[in-house]
Amino acid sequence: MEGLLERLASDPSLPRPWWQSDCTLLYLADSILLMSKFAEGSVDCIFADPPYRLSNNGITCQNGKMVSVNKGEWDRSQGLDEDFQFVVSWLTECRRLLKKDGTIWVSGTNHNIFLVGYAMQRLGFRILNDIVWFKPNAAPNLSRRFFTHSHEIVIWAAKSSSSRHVFNYELMRSLNRGRQMRSVWEIGPPQQGEGWQVERVNIGLDYLKVFPDRAKP
Ligand SMILES: C[S@@+](CC[C@H](N)C(=O)[O-])C[C@H]1O[C@@H](n2cnc3c(N)ncnc32)[C@H](O)[C@@H]1O
């Protein structure tokens, strides 16, 4: 890791990072184009939080108020085939970047995660686990016609069936009070004052100084 960030940050064949710290380079770019500039087989682990395609004019409840679920054009479904092609495009780049034993984590909901899982299998990934990220603070279902959505799914997959992926069994067990870690994780909302959250807000503010038109209404 030592020297790697400096090397990447000053590499003339790569775009300049949008933001950086001691252990992070953050790029503001089309991820598929950006990934195409990095070397094949150079990445140990990827976490992707792609568009869920849930902006379908539905409603949800936020702070006791009825609000639209629409997040922006980037989250609107373009139809099953086009959505699938998009997933295949970015997953193909991810797979090219991964080392032989590398793994990828992808979060989603029923709107996109089955496409992701299918695309992974078509592309030759090996699905290792699907983690249920249980949200104890989920918003109530206003329509009263469905179960309340209270989880996301995170797929953990290895580059291929011959990958020997890393799994820190003992660490996971100790984090789970000496019992084997299961595939349902309860994760509440971030607590106020958590360092990463403050940092994220600061990055977001910098972003809006440059792209004020992208502020949410
Ligand atoms: C589910 S959100 C992820 C939010 C992020 N994890 C966060 O905490 O802010 C999906 C994000 O993907 C971005 N996005 C959509 N298409 C993209 C692309 N081709 N390249 C890079 N980002 C893209 C959207 O702008 C949106 O911010």
PDBQT file of the ligand as one rigid body, heavy atoms in Angstrom, charges set to zero:
ROOT
HETATM    1  C1  LIG A 301     -26.967   3.859  -4.649  1.00  0.00    +0.000 C 
HETATM    2  S1  LIG A 301     -26.128   5.358  -5.028  1.00  0.00    +0.000 S 
HETATM    3  C2  LIG A 301     -24.654   5.200  -4.086  1.00  0.00    +0.000 C 
HETATM    4  C3  LIG A 301     -24.562   6.193  -3.020  1.00  0.00    +0.000 C 
HETATM    5  C4  LIG A 301     -23.238   6.178  -2.268  1.00  0.00    +0.000 C 
HETATM    6  N1  LIG A 301     -22.949   4.870  -1.726  1.00  0.00    +0.000 N 
HETATM    7  C5  LIG A 301     -23.271   7.188  -1.154  1.00  0.00    +0.000 C 
HETATM    8  O1  LIG A 301     -23.240   6.767  -0.001  1.00  0.00    +0.000 OA
HETATM    9  O2  LIG A 301     -23.346   8.370  -1.449  1.00  0.00    +0.000 OA
HETATM   10  C6  LIG A 301     -25.558   5.088  -6.658  1.00  0.00    +0.000 C 
HETATM   11  C7  LIG A 301     -24.647   6.202  -7.163  1.00  0.00    +0.000 C 
HETATM   12  O3  LIG A 301     -24.102   5.798  -8.426  1.00  0.00    +0.000 OA
HETATM   13  C8  LIG A 301     -23.887   6.963  -9.201  1.00  0.00    +0.000 C 
HETATM   14  N2  LIG A 301     -23.717   6.520 -10.598  1.00  0.00    +0.000 N 
HETATM   15  C9  LIG A 301     -24.652   6.122 -11.489  1.00  0.00    +0.000 A 
HETATM   16  N3  LIG A 301     -24.078   5.764 -12.655  1.00  0.00    +0.000 NA
HETATM   17  C10 LIG A 301     -22.733   5.943 -12.502  1.00  0.00    +0.000 A 
HETATM   18  C11 LIG A 301     -21.600   5.728 -13.335  1.00  0.00    +0.000 A 
HETATM   19  N4  LIG A 301     -21.709   5.269 -14.576  1.00  0.00    +0.000 N 
HETATM   20  N5  LIG A 301     -20.387   6.014 -12.826  1.00  0.00    +0.000 NA
HETATM   21  C12 LIG A 301     -20.242   6.476 -11.562  1.00  0.00    +0.000 A 
HETATM   22  N6  LIG A 301     -21.268   6.672 -10.717  1.00  0.00    +0.000 NA
HETATM   23  C13 LIG A 301     -22.500   6.410 -11.187  1.00  0.00    +0.000 A 
HETATM   24  C14 LIG A 301     -25.119   7.806  -8.928  1.00  0.00    +0.000 C 
HETATM   25  O4  LIG A 301     -24.871   9.173  -9.204  1.00  0.00    +0.000 OA
HETATM   26  C15 LIG A 301     -25.333   7.544  -7.411  1.00  0.00    +0.000 C 
HETATM   27  O5  LIG A 301     -24.669   8.517  -6.651  1.00  0.00    +0.000 OA
ENDROOT
TORSDOF 0
